[in-house]
């Protein structure tokens, strides 16, 4: 099963929104995002080249073109610089708010790879990504012409290895966990909800699998409070 980029960004996003509005379920009972032809749309940054090639094969989302907006600043190892490339947007119009986004990511290329969340438009989203060649990982916010790196480190990534990523959102609080270790934790209230998008910058060997979003519900809050109360009661009983 594959999906090549054959529509302009606006048309692809419109088709994706229609699919969502017509009753396509955003995720299954375990939070897995759908991998149907109508569920995703490629969105390349203006002036990016070559055109991206996103497709889905045997449950894995892949991108195999070196799509990039080439400028001198982006080529330097500065984690605060915006790097524009290509995104694979899930059901434009979907509205994920608080919850956990999780996925596995793998690359044979050492350039930028990651995911956007609370994505509302090509210039309104949060972005986590890592760059193996320039040795950094970044959590950033994009709003209009403003791009801000909220957190960053100098970890990078190794090629030909799967990484398990979990992004936890609760109101303005955002946490990023990689392979079970909390990496970033910050507060930012710019974007309250939105969909998910996979991201590549100059990475022609990107793969993503097991993409899920599990919403935070009132029931989960009640369970947490109950557990806390039970634990407190047990302590008093001791």
Order of alpha helices (4+ residues) and beta strands (2+ residues): alpha-beta-beta-beta-alpha-beta-beta-beta-beta-beta-beta-beta-beta-beta-beta-beta-alpha
